[in-house]
């Protein structure tokens, strides 16, 4: 519901007073419970209904009761209700609708009070639970047994606004919301299990074909209890999560959301090995998910080839990891025995798990066979320390981001959206409508101050879609001068201009001329159009799976990430570069047009995963070979891109490749540097530039010892790399910009390059 927060707080007027939704959810906080309970899953579909100041508690309860008992036909006597311990009104409403007091339980804040964990909307909630009978657990209601009394629907009464909490988790209530609202969540998977009288989600029609596939691979049926039953369900349930994550554009690198996918895949593989499935398991199980759910979720069918390739490559990789971990573990066991210790150190087990992905349970099993134990307490302590560090870092980042967003919302609540003029104009008369300094809204700032400001009209492009934000100047009518250092979105349609006051004093309401750095913008336009052309060429070369996964568009240079499973060969790099340049020289027209989302997709426009698109979208066509949804700035004709030069190709994660390239003036500077270096080399060898390689080869042959191998020549695209200093990394397609780049990523297709002097590198850099 995070996207609805401004509606709940009354900061933004919603376009509708009611909403319903169904969304795919991936959550691994309860991953260890999968298979051990009948209700936990790492992927589920959440149905919801929302009221933004329209109906409230009474109607929400009545609507839920009507749908459950009349729509889905659940027996009234099997429905149990929990309410917040102080919510007399909710209990009264449930009793009035026909639920006896004996089936209503009051629980505390941990169970029946909802908040985002940070300042914002909050309120008591009421949960509807279904009694699955004595075969599932003991009597006593949901307060006693969550397995027997399964929570299916949570009704959140958005009634209050909370402030900052203390270290103990207590938070102050700042007051009631102006518009009391409703936010509910009904789990489709749990409801399906109840309606189909299935033991668990794996035996509902959502996952039963996949469950049968796992049983077929194992050569036996799943037992009703025990560790084998857990493994059958883990492999089944994780296969669905894996298929959906990949279909939605997630790939398994070692960090971020990709780490979650990798963890799910490796966990499924480990449990398959426990069942004695020694061959591949993920290709068959994810294929069954696609076959079963592809009609409902067509993205599964559309990405079937990608899903198969990703899971196959990862399973092969993890199989090698298990082999490597086994060798390291054997060495550790030998060392432990040599020291006459009875226990393998917890540090060793933790390193095997954390660094090499070798599961603790396999370490324990191998140690037991060798007559040793494992210091699992130390392992648990190290794991707990790691989790606490990660949790603390994540909470701090989230809290800071939300505080900043709240400041933006404070301004946005009283300001109109910025009118963007930058497609047609690089200068504009503008008025300062808001100022932020030190995280707070201020009326004015003086010379030397760093400030964030909002303009009523702006020619500055805000960072999005891989293209970095514009820079330039803002000169006020009273002589105050600002240097605009960055432009980005604070909220949707709400541009934030980062600036430094060079002269004078800036006040809210002041007017002046905003001017974009025209030369820098031209370089950005060249690179952005080149990125679209490159994307089209890469997909034409390797197939639809090779879609853009991230990009960085800077003046006269670009970085482009795409899904692929092997390193690119020198011939492939040369062919891609040549094809891009052919398209550029054909001088195709670059045209932007608008349509509704469905019309654009029907016309073949490519949408990037993770980007936000409205009902009306902007489409950019380059000739007849590239059509993408895009809000960025572009050249008018392809030839304005100038020369295109691929510099490097590398791996940045499992099944994820990165190419870096130069455009326009960046390419010309690079070629000039290569020419001067070749002339310098020829001068040192006393020959002509065209004869320099032969002359150098003769000198090396003369110095080579008998029998020494002759090194193979480096591939065609091994020029000077762009600056790899940690500025901005490629923007993940469903996340925020990272503050760290990947300077150490190897050029997997480049042998030693002679073009690496620091002065040459500096010359090749974009300004």
C-alpha positions in Angstrom: 0.0 0.0 0.0 3.0 2.3 0.0 1.9 3.9 -3.2 -1.4 4.9 -1.5 0.3 6.6 1.5 -0.3 10.2 0.2 -4.0 9.3 -0.2 -4.3 8.0 3.4 -2.5 11.0 4.8 -4.7 13.4 2.7 -1.6 14.9 1.0 -2.8 14.1 -2.5 -6.4 13.8 -3.8 -6.8 10.2 -5.2 -8.3 9.9 -8.7 -10.9 7.4 -7.2 -12.3 6.9 -3.7 -12.2 3.1 -3.8 -9.8 0.6 -5.3 -9.3 -3.2 -5.6 -6.1 -5.0 -6.5 -4.5 -8.3 -6.9 -0.7 -8.4 -6.8 2.1 -10.9 -7.0 4.1 -10.9 -3.8 7.5 -12.4 -3.1 8.5 -12.6 0.6 11.3 -14.6 2.2 11.0 -13.5 5.8 9.2 -16.8 6.6 11.3 -19.0 4.3 12.3 -21.5 7.0 8.6 -22.2 7.6 7.9 -23.3 4.0 7.0 -27.0 4.0 7.0 -27.1 7.8 3.6 -25.4 8.0 0.6 -25.6 5.6 0.3 -21.9 5.2 3.7 -20.3 4.5 5.0 -19.5 1.0 7.7 -17.3 -0.5 5.3 -16.4 -3.4 1.6 -15.6 -3.0 -1.1 -13.6 -4.7 -2.6 -10.9 -2.4 -6.1 -9.5 -3.1 -7.0 -6.2 -1.6 -9.7 -3.6 -1.3 -9.1 0.0 -0.4 -11.1 3.0 0.7 -9.7 6.5 0.6 -11.9 8.5 2.9 -15.0 6.7 1.6 -16.3 3.7 3.6 -14.7 2.8 6.9 -14.9 0.1 9.6 -18.5 -0.8 9.5 -18.7 -1.2 5.8 -15.3 -3.0 5.5 -16.5 -5.6 8.0 -19.9 -6.0 6.3 -18.3 -6.3 2.9 -15.8 -8.9 4.1 -18.5 -11.0 5.8 -20.7 -10.9 2.7 -17.9 -12.0 0.3 -16.6 -14.8 2.5 -20.0 -16.3 3.5 -22.1 -15.6 0.4 -19.6 -15.1 -2.3 -17.2 -17.9 -1.4 -19.7 -19.9 0.7 -17.6 -20.4 3.8 -19.4 -21.8 6.8 -20.1 -18.9 9.2 -19.5 -21.1 12.3 -15.9 -21.8 11.1 -14.9 -18.1 10.9 -13.0 -16.7 13.9 -12.2 -13.0 14.4 -9.4 -11.2 16.1 -9.5 -7.5 16.9 -7.1 -5.1 18.5 -7.2 -5.3 22.3 -8.6 -1.7 22.7 -11.0 -1.8 19.7 -14.4 -2.0 21.3 -16.1 -0.7 18.1 -14.7 -3.5 15.9 -15.9 -6.2 18.3 -19.3 -4.6 18.5 -19.6 -4.5 14.7 -18.6 -8.2 14.4 -21.1 -9.3 17.1 -23.8 -7.2 15.4 -23.2 -9.0 12.1 -23.7 -12.3 13.8 -20.3 -13.5 15.1 -20.7 -14.8 18.7 -18.4 -13.3 21.4 -16.9 -16.8 21.8 -15.3 -16.6 18.4 -13.9 -13.1 18.8 -10.5 -12.8 20.4 -8.6 -9.6 21.3 -4.8 -9.5 20.7 -2.1 -6.9 21.2 -0.2 -4.5 19.0 2.1 -7.1 17.6 -0.7 -9.1 16.1 -3.6 -6.6 15.5 -2.1 -3.2 14.9 -0.6 -2.1 11.6 2.0 0.5 10.7 4.8 0.9 8.1 7.4 0.8 10.9 8.2 4.4 10.3 6.1 7.7 10.7 3.0 7.5 8.6 -0.6 6.2 8.6 -1.4 3.4 11.0 -4.3 1.8 12.8 -5.8 -1.2 14.5 -6.7 -4.2 12.3 -9.1 -7.1 12.5 -8.3 -10.5 11.0 -10.6 -13.2 9.7 -9.5 -16.7 10.5 -10.8 -20.1 9.3 -11.0 -23.1 11.5 -9.6 -26.1 9.5 -10.6 -28.6 12.2 -8.9 -30.8 14.8 -6.8 -32.6 12.2 -4.8 -29.4 11.8 -4.2 -28.5 15.5 -5.6 -27.9 18.9 -8.7 -26.0 19.9 -8.7 -22.4 21.3 -8.9 -20.1 18.4 -6.2 -18.2 16.4 -4.6 -16.9 19.7 -3.7 -20.5 20.4 -3.0 -22.2 17.1 -2.3 -20.4 13.8 -2.1 -23.7 11.9 -5.6 -24.8 12.6 -7.1 -21.3 12.6 -5.6 -19.9 9.4 -5.6 -16.1 8.9 -7.1 -15.4 5.5 -8.1 -11.7 5.5 -6.6 -8.8 7.3 -8.7 -5.6 7.6 -6.6 -2.6 8.5 -8.5 0.5 9.7 -6.3 3.4 8.7 -7.3 5.8 11.4 -4.2 7.4 12.9 -0.9 9.0 12.1 2.1 7.8 14.0 5.4 9.6 14.8 9.0 8.4 15.2 9.4 5.4 17.4 11.9 4.7 20.2 14.4 1.8 20.4 11.8 -0.3 22.1 9.4 -0.1 19.2 7.0 2.3 20.9 5.7 5.2 18.9 3.5 8.2 19.6 0.2 8.7 17.9 0.1 12.2 16.4 -3.6 12.3 15.9 -6.4 11.0 13.8 -6.3 11.1 10.0 -8.6 13.6 8.3 -9.9 10.9 6.1 -10.3 7.5 7.8 -9.5 4.8 5.2 -9.4 1.0 4.7 -6.6 -1.3 3.5 -7.2 -5.0 3.4 -5.3 -8.1 2.2 -6.9 -11.5 1.4 -4.5 -14.3 0.5 -5.5 -16.2 -2.6 -3.3 -19.2 -1.9 -4.7 -19.8 1.6 -8.3 -19.3 0.4 -7.7 -21.8 -2.4 -6.5 -24.4 0.1 -9.7 -23.9 2.1 -12.1 -23.9 -0.8 -10.4 -27.0 -2.4 -10.1 -28.8 1.0 -6.4 -29.2 0.2 -3.8 -30.0 2.9 -1.6 -27.1 1.9 -0.9 -24.7 -1.0 1.2 -27.4 -2.8 -1.8 -29.6 -3.2 -4.1 -26.8 -4.6 -4.6 -26.4 -8.3 -2.1 -23.6 -8.1 0.8 -25.9 -7.6 -0.4 -29.5 -7.9 1.1 -30.1 -11.4 4.4 -29.0 -10.1 4.1 -31.1 -7.0 3.5 -34.1 -9.3 6.5 -33.2 -11.3 8.7 -33.2 -8.2 7.3 -36.6 -7.2 8.1 -37.9 -10.7 11.7 -36.7 -10.6 12.1 -38.3 -7.1 10.4 -41.5 -8.3 8.1 -41.7 -5.3 5.2 -40.0 -3.6 5.6 -37.5 -0.8 5.1 -38.8 2.7 2.5 -37.1 4.9 5.1 -36.1 7.6 8.8 -35.7 8.2 11.7 -34.1 6.5 11.1 -35.6 3.1 7.6 -34.0 3.1 9.3 -30.6 3.8 11.7 -31.1 0.9 8.9 -32.1 -1.6 7.0 -28.9 -0.7 10.1 -26.6 -0.7 11.1 -27.7 -4.2 7.5 -27.3 -5.4 6.8 -24.0 -3.8 10.1 -22.4 -4.6 9.8 -23.4 -8.3 6.8 -21.0 -8.6 8.6 -18.1 -6.9 11.6 -18.7 -9.2 9.6 -18.7 -12.4 7.7 -15.5 -11.5 10.8 -13.6 -10.4 12.7 -14.4 -13.6 9.6 -13.6 -15.7 9.5 -10.2 -14.0 13.1 -9.4 -14.9 15.0 -10.6 -11.8 18.3 -12.4 -12.5 20.5 -14.0 -9.9 23.6 -11.9 -9.2 25.1 -12.0 -5.7 23.3 -9.0 -4.2 20.0 -7.1 -4.0 16.9 -8.8 -5.3 19.0 -11.1 -7.4 20.4 -12.6 -4.2 16.9 -13.5 -3.1 16.4 -15.4 -6.4 19.7 -17.2 -6.1 18.9 -18.2 -2.5 15.6 -19.7 -3.6 17.1 -21.6 -6.5 20.0 -23.0 -4.3 17.6 -23.9 -1.6 15.3 -25.8 -4.0 18.3 -27.6 -5.5 19.6 -28.6 -2.0 16.2 -30.1 -1.1 16.0 -31.9 -4.4 19.4 -33.5 -3.6 18.0 -34.6 -0.3 15.2 -36.4 -2.2 17.9 -38.2 -4.2 17.2 -36.1 -7.4 20.8 -35.9 -8.7 19.9 -34.5 -12.2 18.5 -31.1 -13.1 15.3 -30.2 -11.2 14.6 -26.5 -11.9 14.0 -26.7 -15.6 11.3 -29.3 -15.3 9.6 -27.8 -12.2 9.6 -24.2 -13.6 8.3 -25.5 -16.9 5.3 -27.1 -15.0 4.6 -23.7 -13.3 4.5 -22.1 -16.8 2.3 -24.8 -18.2 -0.1 -24.5 -15.3 -0.3 -20.7 -14.7 0.8 -19.3 -18.1 -2.7 -18.7 -19.3 -3.4 -16.5 -16.2 0.0 -14.8 -16.1 1.1 -14.5 -19.8 4.5 -13.1 -18.8 5.4 -16.6 -17.7 4.8 -18.0 -21.2 6.5 -14.9 -22.8 9.6 -15.5 -20.8 9.7 -19.3 -20.9 12.9 -19.5 -22.8 14.6 -17.0 -20.4 13.4 -18.9 -17.4 14.7 -22.2 -18.7 18.1 -20.7 -19.6 18.6 -18.9 -16.2 17.6 -21.9 -14.0 19.7 -24.3 -16.1 22.8 -22.1 -15.9 22.3 -21.5 -12.1 21.8 -25.2 -11.4 25.0 -26.1 -13.2 26.8 -23.3 -11.4 25.6 -24.4 -8.0 26.5 -28.0 -8.7 30.1 -26.8 -9.2 29.8 -24.8 -6.0 28.8 -27.9 -4.0 31.8 -29.7 -5.4 34.1 -26.9 -4.5 32.6 -26.6 -1.0 33.1 -30.3 -0.5 36.8 -30.0 -1.3 37.2 -27.1 1.1 35.3 -28.9 3.8 37.4 -32.0 3.5 40.5 -29.9 4.0 39.0 -28.2 7.0 38.1 -31.6 8.5 41.6 -32.9 8.0 43.0 -29.8 9.7 40.6 -30.1 12.6 41.6 -33.7 13.2 45.3 -32.8 13.0 44.7 -30.3 15.9 43.0 -33.0 17.9 39.8 -30.9 18.1 36.4 -32.6 18.3 34.5 -29.7 16.7 34.8 -27.9 13.4 35.0 -24.2 14.2 31.9 -22.1 13.7 34.0 -19.6 11.7 34.8 -22.4 9.2 31.2 -23.4 8.8 30.1 -19.8 8.4 32.7 -19.0 5.8 31.7 -22.1 3.8 28.1 -21.0 3.9 28.6 -17.2 3.5 31.4 -17.2 0.9 30.9 -20.4 -1.0 27.2 -21.0 -0.5 27.8 -24.4 1.1 24.8 -25.2 3.3 25.4 -25.7 7.1 23.4 -28.9 7.2 25.8 -30.5 4.7 28.7 -29.3 6.8 27.2 -30.9 9.9 26.4 -34.1 8.0 30.0 -34.4 6.6 31.5 -33.6 10.0 29.4 -36.2 11.7 30.5 -38.8 9.2 34.1 -37.8 10.1 33.4 -38.2 13.8 33.3 -34.5 14.5 30.7 -32.0 15.6 30.3 -28.4 14.4 30.3 -25.4 16.7 26.8 -24.4 15.7 26.4 -21.9 18.5 29.3 -19.8 17.1 27.9 -20.2 13.6 24.5 -19.0 14.8 26.2 -16.0 16.6 28.1 -15.0 13.4 24.9 -15.4 11.3 23.0 -13.3 13.8 25.6 -10.6 13.8 25.4 -10.5 10.0 21.6 -10.2 10.0 21.7 -7.5 12.6 24.2 -5.5 10.5 22.1 -5.9 7.4 18.8 -5.1 9.2 20.3 -2.0 10.9 21.7 -0.8 7.6 18.4 -1.5 5.8 16.3 0.2 8.4 18.5 3.3 8.5 18.4 3.6 4.7 14.6 3.1 4.7 14.0 5.6 7.5 16.2 8.2 5.8 14.5 7.7 2.4 11.1 8.0 4.0 12.0 11.1 5.9 13.2 12.7 2.8 10.1 11.6 0.9 7.9 13.0 3.7 9.7 16.4 3.3 9.0 16.2 -0.5 5.3 15.4 0.3 5.1 18.3 2.6 6.0 20.6 -0.4 4.0 18.6 -2.9 0.9 18.9 -0.9 0.8 22.6 -1.5 2.5 22.9 -4.9 1.4 22.1 -8.5 3.5 19.6 -10.5 6.5 21.0 -12.3 5.7 21.8 -16.0 8.6 20.1 -17.9 9.6 22.1 -21.0 12.9 20.3 -21.7 11.9 18.3 -24.8 11.6 21.6 -26.8 13.4 24.2 -24.8 16.8 24.4 -23.0 15.9 27.7 -21.3 12.8 28.9 -19.6 11.5 31.6 -17.3 10.8 29.9 -13.9 9.7 30.7 -10.4 11.0 29.1 -7.3 8.0 27.5 -5.5 9.8 25.6 -2.8 13.2 25.3 -1.0 14.7 22.5 1.1 17.8 22.9 3.1 19.1 20.5 5.8 16.2 18.2 5.2 13.6 20.9 6.0 11.5 23.3 4.0 12.9 26.9 4.4 11.9 30.3 3.1 15.4 31.4 1.9 19.1 30.4 1.7 22.3 32.5 1.3 25.4 32.4 -0.8 27.4 29.2 -0.5 24.4 27.1 0.6 23.6 23.7 -0.8 19.9 23.6 -1.5 17.2 21.6 -3.2 14.6 23.6 -5.0 11.3 23.2 -6.9 10.4 25.3 -10.0 7.0 25.9 -11.4 8.4 25.3 -15.0 11.7 23.6 -15.8 13.8 22.7 -18.8 15.9 20.3 -16.7 15.4 16.6 -17.3 15.1 14.6 -14.1 17.2 11.4 -13.8 15.1 8.5 -15.0 15.4 5.5 -17.3 19.2 5.4 -17.1 19.6 9.0 -18.3 21.3 11.2 -15.6 19.8 14.5 -14.7 20.5 17.8 -16.4 22.8 20.5 -14.9 23.1 24.2 -15.7 22.3 27.6 -14.2 19.5 29.5 -12.6 19.9 33.3 -12.8 17.4 35.2 -10.8 16.1 38.7 -11.7 17.7 40.2 -8.6 21.1 39.0 -9.6 21.2 35.8 -7.5 23.1 33.0 -9.4 22.8 29.3 -8.8 24.6 26.4 -10.3 22.3 23.5 -10.9 24.3 20.3 -10.1 21.6 17.6 -10.6 18.0 17.1 -11.3 15.9 14.2 -10.1 12.4 13.2 -9.1 11.3 13.7 -5.5 7.8 12.4 -6.1 6.1 11.5 -9.4 5.9 14.7 -11.5 7.7 16.6 -8.8 11.2 17.7 -9.9 14.0 18.3 -7.4 16.8 20.6 -8.5 20.0 20.3 -6.5 22.0 23.5 -6.5 24.6 25.7 -4.9 24.0 29.4 -4.4 27.0 31.1 -6.1 25.9 34.7 -5.5 23.2 36.5 -3.6 20.3 35.2 -1.5 17.6 32.9 -2.9 14.0 33.2 -1.7 10.8 31.3 -2.3 8.8 33.1 -5.0 11.9 34.5 -6.8 11.9 34.3 -10.6 14.6 34.1 -13.2 16.0 32.2 -16.1 16.7 28.5 -16.0 19.3 27.3 -18.5 20.4 23.7 -19.2 24.0 23.0 -20.0 23.4 22.6 -23.8 26.6 20.8 -24.7 26.2 18.3 -21.9 22.5 17.7 -22.9 23.5 17.1 -26.5 26.0 14.4 -25.4 23.3 12.8 -23.3 20.9 12.8 -26.2 23.5 11.1 -28.4 24.1 8.4 -25.8 20.4 7.8 -25.1 19.5 7.3 -28.7 22.6 5.1 -29.1 21.4 3.0 -26.2 18.1 2.4 -27.9 19.9 1.4 -31.1 22.2 -0.9 -29.2 19.3 -2.5 -27.4 17.6 -3.3 -30.7 20.8 -4.7 -32.2 21.5 -6.9 -29.1 18.0 -8.4 -29.2 18.2 -9.0 -32.9 21.5 -10.7 -32.4 20.8 -12.9 -29.4 17.0 -13.1 -29.1 14.1 -11.6 -27.1 15.7 -12.8 -23.8 18.5 -10.3 -24.2 16.5 -7.4 -23.0 17.8 -4.4 -21.2 18.3 -4.9 -17.4 19.8 -1.6 -16.6 21.7 1.3 -18.2 23.6 4.4 -17.5 23.4 7.3 -20.0 26.0 10.0 -19.6 27.4 12.6 -22.0 29.1 10.8 -24.9 29.3 7.5 -23.1 26.9 4.7 -22.0 26.8 1.5 -20.1 24.3 -1.1 -21.0 23.3 -4.3 -19.1 21.3 -7.1 -20.6 20.4 -10.7 -20.0 22.6 -13.3 -21.6 24.3 -16.5 -20.5 27.7 -16.5 -22.1 30.5 -14.0 -22.7 30.4 -12.3 -26.1 33.1 -13.3 -28.5 35.2 -10.7 -30.3 33.4 -11.4 -33.6 30.0 -10.8 -31.9 31.3 -7.5 -30.4 32.6 -6.4 -33.8 29.3 -7.4 -35.5 27.2 -5.5 -32.9 29.4 -2.3 -33.2 29.3 -2.4 -37.0 25.5 -2.9 -37.0 24.9 0.0 -34.7 27.1 2.2 -36.9 25.3 1.1 -40.0 22.0 2.1 -38.4 23.5 5.5 -37.4 24.8 6.2 -40.9 21.4 5.3 -42.4 20.2 8.5 -40.5 16.8 7.1 -39.3 14.3 9.6 -38.1 13.8 9.6 -34.3 10.1 10.2 -33.5 8.3 10.5 -30.1 4.6 9.9 -29.9 2.0 9.2 -27.2 -0.6 6.5 -26.8 -2.3 4.5 -24.1 -0.4 1.7 -22.6 -2.3 -1.1 -24.3 -2.1 0.5 -27.7 1.7 1.0 -27.3 2.3 -2.6 -26.3 0.1 -3.8 -29.1 2.3 -1.8 -31.5 5.3 -3.7 -30.3 6.8 -1.0 -27.9 9.2 -2.5 -25.4 8.6 -1.7 -21.8 11.4 -2.0 -19.3 10.8 -4.0 -16.1 10.7 -1.8 -13.0 10.0 1.5 -14.8 6.7 3.3 -13.9 4.4 4.0 -16.7 1.1 5.8 -16.6 -2.1 5.1 -18.6 -0.7 7.4 -21.4 2.9 6.6 -22.3 5.5 8.2 -24.5 7.0 6.0 -27.3 10.3 6.7 -29.0 10.7 5.2 -32.5 14.1 5.1 -34.2 13.6 4.2 -37.8 11.7 1.0 -38.2 13.9 -1.1 -36.0 13.5 0.3 -32.5 10.4 1.2 -30.5 10.5 1.7 -26.8 8.5 3.3 -24.0 10.7 6.1 -23.0 10.5 9.5 -21.3 14.2 10.5 -22.1 15.6 13.0 -24.5 16.9 12.0 -27.9 18.5 13.3 -31.1 16.2 14.1 -34.0 18.0 11.9 -36.5 20.2 8.8 -36.1 23.3 10.4 -37.7 23.5 12.9 -34.8 24.7 10.1 -32.6 28.0 10.3 -34.4 30.5 7.4 -34.4 29.7 4.6 -31.9 32.6 2.6 -30.3 32.2 -0.5 -28.1 34.9 -0.5 -25.4 34.4 -3.6 -23.2 32.2 -6.5 -22.3 32.0 -8.1 -18.9 30.0 -10.2 -16.6 28.3 -8.4 -13.7 26.4 -11.4 -12.3 25.0 -14.7 -13.2 23.4 -14.5 -16.7 23.9 -10.7 -16.8 26.3 -9.0 -19.2 27.5 -5.4 -19.4 28.9 -3.5 -22.4 30.4 0.0 -22.3 30.6 2.3 -25.3 31.4 5.8 -26.4 29.4 8.1 -28.7 29.9 11.4 -30.5 32.8 13.4 -29.2 33.7 10.6 -26.8 34.4 8.3 -29.7 36.4 11.0 -31.6 38.6 11.7 -28.6 39.1 8.0 -28.1 40.1 7.4 -31.7 42.5 10.4 -31.6 44.1 9.0 -28.5 44.6 5.6 -30.2 46.1 7.3 -33.2 48.6 9.3 -31.1 49.6 6.3 -29.1 50.1 4.2 -32.3 52.3 7.0 -33.7 54.2 7.2 -30.5 54.8 3.4 -30.6 55.8 3.5 -34.2 58.3 6.3 -33.4 59.8 4.2 -30.6 60.2 1.3 -33.0 61.5 3.5 -35.8 58.9 2.5 -38.3 55.6 3.6 -39.9 52.3 3.2 -37.9 51.0 0.5 -40.2 54.2 -1.5 -39.8 54.3 -1.1 -36.0 52.7 -4.4 -35.0 55.0 -6.4 -37.3 58.1 -4.6 -36.1 57.1 -5.2 -32.4 56.4 -8.8 -33.1 59.9 -9.3 -34.7 61.5 -7.8 -31.6 59.5 -10.0 -29.3 60.3 -13.1 -31.3 63.9 -12.3 -31.1 63.8 -12.1 -27.3 61.6 -15.1 -26.8 63.2 -18.2 -25.3 63.0 -21.5 -27.2 59.8 -23.3 -26.7 58.0 -20.3 -25.2 54.4 -19.9 -26.4 53.5 -17.0 -28.6 50.6 -15.0 -27.0 47.4 -14.8 -29.0 46.5 -11.3 -30.3 44.0 -9.4 -28.3 40.5 -9.1 -29.6 39.2 -6.3 -31.7 37.4 -4.3 -29.1 40.1 -3.8 -26.4 40.4 0.0 -26.4 40.6 2.4 -23.5 37.9 1.8 -20.9 35.7 4.6 -19.7 36.3 6.0 -16.3 35.4 3.3 -13.8 35.6 5.5 -10.8 32.6 4.9 -8.4 30.2 7.5 -9.5 26.9 6.1 -10.6 26.3 2.4 -11.4 23.7 1.2 -13.9 20.3 1.7 -12.6 18.7 -1.6 -11.6 15.3 -1.7 -13.4 13.3 -2.1 -10.3 15.3 -0.2 -7.7 17.1 2.9 -6.8 20.4 4.2 -8.2 23.3 2.5 -6.4 26.1 4.7 -5.1 28.8 2.2 -6.0 30.0 1.1 -9.4 31.8 -2.0 -10.4 35.3 -0.9 -11.2 36.7 -4.3 -10.7 34.5 -6.1 -13.3 36.8 -7.9 -15.6 36.8 -7.5 -19.4 36.2 -11.1 -20.1 36.9 -10.8 -23.8 39.9 -8.6 -23.6 43.5 -9.8 -23.4 46.3 -7.4 -22.3 45.6 -4.0 -23.9 48.5 -1.6 -24.7 46.2 1.4 -24.4 46.2 1.8 -20.6 48.5 4.8 -19.8 46.8 7.2 -17.4 47.2 10.1 -19.8 45.4 8.1 -22.5 42.7 7.1 -20.1 42.2 10.8 -19.1 42.0 11.8 -22.7 39.3 9.3 -23.4 37.0 10.3 -20.6 33.9 12.3 -21.2 33.9 15.7 -19.5 
